[in-house]
Amino acid sequence: MTQVRQLTPRRRRVVLHTDTPEDARTGPDADTDAYVRLLLAPGNVTYPEPFDLDRVKAALPGEAWPRMRSYTIRHHHPRTAEITLDFALHDRDGLATTWVRRVRPGDTVPYLQPRGTYRPAAHAAHHLLVGDDTSLSAVAAAAERLPSGARATVLLEVDSAHEEQPVDAPAKTDIIWLHRGTHRAGTLLADAVRHLHLPTQGLHAFVHGETHAVREIRGHLLHDRGVPRDRISASGYWRHTPHP
Ligand SMILES: Cc1cc2nc3c(=O)[nH]c(=O)nc-3n(C[C@H](O)[C@H](O)[C@H](O)COP(=O)(O)OP(=O)(O)OC[C@H]3O[C@@H](n4cnc5c(N)ncnc54)[C@H](O)[C@@H]3O)c2cc1C
């Protein structure tokens, strides 16, 4: 870890130096939603350095094995072999959220190599990019990779106006921020998508975030708007569960 910075009240950024310099490379053909899976120790478990997943698994019982949490690469820094990850801080006692609140420059964290599945289609007539605090990095990266003349609508739901982030999208991109306040996560997004004026012909959609909202929006695009299945990239990044 080379830097840790509080970006907003509910967003914390870490910059990781990587021993695998290709993880920090990017280019026009790279996936815009590339993410790493951090391997975090549960409870008070510590692992011997250098970390070796196979050895850890062979030596320790399953309860002590690392837990995986996925985080999107917001920025690649090939020159310094670093990657930037942004963490949405939520109120539940999550392993990753607790870890990132405590982490300090100089700390290390193992992760599994980046993977991703999306890059905006160059020929789309209109892009719809929809996300929340957890998929902000992926949505922003996709928006920033759009061809200069592309038409796009970006819908992002965050806690409040304090959580908005700069997105360097091309001129014909409409960026709409929704402030969740006391609404259940994803409900504003699902409602807003229903009311958007969008072309159906040539529409490509990227919808990632809270699982129930993603499912609802995907269903709406497929069944109410007739967007072909292969033009929709949709996945749940986390699942809202009611407070006990
Ligand atoms: C491909 C992919 C990429 C992702 N990229 C990012 C990213 O760049 N930044 C980011 O912040 N997240 C990202 N996420 C989401 C992140 O992995 C989850 O939010 C994860 O559950 C957080 O782990 P945790 O240990 O803090 O909480 P967990 O231990 O997983 O969960 C503990 C409790 O917290 C709740 N919870 C989890 N996440 C949230 C949340 N965001 N808001 C409210 N309650 C929550 C759970 O429902 C559960 O009740 C990504 C997920 C995927 C699948």
PDBQT file of the ligand as one rigid body, heavy atoms in Angstrom, charges set to zero:
ROOT
HETATM    1  C1  LIG A 301     -16.883  -7.384  -9.597  1.00  0.00    +0.000 C 
HETATM    2  C2  LIG A 301     -17.104  -6.529  -8.352  1.00  0.00    +0.000 A 
HETATM    3  C3  LIG A 301     -16.468  -5.307  -8.231  1.00  0.00    +0.000 A 
HETATM    4  C4  LIG A 301     -16.692  -4.513  -7.088  1.00  0.00    +0.000 A 
HETATM    5  N1  LIG A 301     -16.042  -3.295  -6.997  1.00  0.00    +0.000 NA
HETATM    6  C5  LIG A 301     -16.227  -2.533  -5.879  1.00  0.00    +0.000 A 
HETATM    7  C6  LIG A 301     -15.551  -1.271  -5.748  1.00  0.00    +0.000 A 
HETATM    8  O1  LIG A 301     -14.748  -0.842  -6.590  1.00  0.00    +0.000 OA
HETATM    9  N2  LIG A 301     -15.801  -0.543  -4.614  1.00  0.00    +0.000 N 
HETATM   10  C7  LIG A 301     -16.654  -0.976  -3.643  1.00  0.00    +0.000 A 
HETATM   11  O2  LIG A 301     -16.843  -0.271  -2.644  1.00  0.00    +0.000 OA
HETATM   12  N3  LIG A 301     -17.310  -2.167  -3.751  1.00  0.00    +0.000 NA
HETATM   13  C8  LIG A 301     -17.100  -2.945  -4.836  1.00  0.00    +0.000 A 
HETATM   14  N4  LIG A 301     -17.747  -4.149  -4.936  1.00  0.00    +0.000 N 
HETATM   15  C9  LIG A 301     -18.681  -4.526  -3.887  1.00  0.00    +0.000 C 
HETATM   16  C10 LIG A 301     -17.968  -5.102  -2.679  1.00  0.00    +0.000 C 
HETATM   17  O3  LIG A 301     -17.177  -6.232  -3.069  1.00  0.00    +0.000 OA
HETATM   18  C11 LIG A 301     -19.072  -5.536  -1.675  1.00  0.00    +0.000 C 
HETATM   19  O4  LIG A 301     -19.781  -4.408  -1.242  1.00  0.00    +0.000 OA
HETATM   20  C12 LIG A 301     -18.526  -6.314  -0.506  1.00  0.00    +0.000 C 
HETATM   21  O5  LIG A 301     -19.590  -7.083   0.048  1.00  0.00    +0.000 OA
HETATM   22  C13 LIG A 301     -17.982  -5.463   0.619  1.00  0.00    +0.000 C 
HETATM   23  O6  LIG A 301     -17.356  -6.335   1.542  1.00  0.00    +0.000 OA
HETATM   24  P1  LIG A 301     -17.431  -6.161   3.112  1.00  0.00    +0.000 P 
HETATM   25  O7  LIG A 301     -16.442  -7.148   3.635  1.00  0.00    +0.000 OA
HETATM   26  O8  LIG A 301     -17.280  -4.713   3.490  1.00  0.00    +0.000 OA
HETATM   27  O9  LIG A 301     -18.900  -6.590   3.506  1.00  0.00    +0.000 OA
HETATM   28  P2  LIG A 301     -19.445  -8.108   3.605  1.00  0.00    +0.000 P 
HETATM   29  O10 LIG A 301     -18.724  -8.843   4.689  1.00  0.00    +0.000 OA
HETATM   30  O11 LIG A 301     -19.412  -8.703   2.243  1.00  0.00    +0.000 OA
HETATM   31  O12 LIG A 301     -20.948  -7.904   4.033  1.00  0.00    +0.000 OA
HETATM   32  C14 LIG A 301     -21.296  -7.536   5.374  1.00  0.00    +0.000 C 
HETATM   33  C15 LIG A 301     -22.676  -6.893   5.359  1.00  0.00    +0.000 C 
HETATM   34  O13 LIG A 301     -22.560  -5.635   4.687  1.00  0.00    +0.000 OA
HETATM   35  C16 LIG A 301     -23.546  -5.511   3.678  1.00  0.00    +0.000 C 
HETATM   36  N5  LIG A 301     -22.942  -4.745   2.561  1.00  0.00    +0.000 N 
HETATM   37  C17 LIG A 301     -21.938  -5.138   1.723  1.00  0.00    +0.000 A 
HETATM   38  N6  LIG A 301     -21.646  -4.142   0.858  1.00  0.00    +0.000 NA
HETATM   39  C18 LIG A 301     -22.480  -3.104   1.155  1.00  0.00    +0.000 A 
HETATM   40  C19 LIG A 301     -22.665  -1.805   0.619  1.00  0.00    +0.000 A 
HETATM   41  N7  LIG A 301     -21.908  -1.353  -0.408  1.00  0.00    +0.000 N 
HETATM   42  N8  LIG A 301     -23.606  -1.013   1.174  1.00  0.00    +0.000 NA
HETATM   43  C20 LIG A 301     -24.361  -1.439   2.224  1.00  0.00    +0.000 A 
HETATM   44  N9  LIG A 301     -24.232  -2.677   2.787  1.00  0.00    +0.000 NA
HETATM   45  C21 LIG A 301     -23.293  -3.497   2.254  1.00  0.00    +0.000 A 
HETATM   46  C22 LIG A 301     -23.877  -6.957   3.289  1.00  0.00    +0.000 C 
HETATM   47  O14 LIG A 301     -25.193  -7.026   2.785  1.00  0.00    +0.000 OA
HETATM   48  C23 LIG A 301     -23.749  -7.682   4.603  1.00  0.00    +0.000 C 
HETATM   49  O15 LIG A 301     -24.951  -7.562   5.337  1.00  0.00    +0.000 OA
HETATM   50  C24 LIG A 301     -17.532  -4.961  -6.061  1.00  0.00    +0.000 A 
HETATM   51  C25 LIG A 301     -18.161  -6.228  -6.178  1.00  0.00    +0.000 A 
HETATM   52  C26 LIG A 301     -17.951  -6.996  -7.310  1.00  0.00    +0.000 A 
HETATM   53  C27 LIG A 301     -18.636  -8.341  -7.428  1.00  0.00    +0.000 C 
ENDROOT
TORSDOF 0
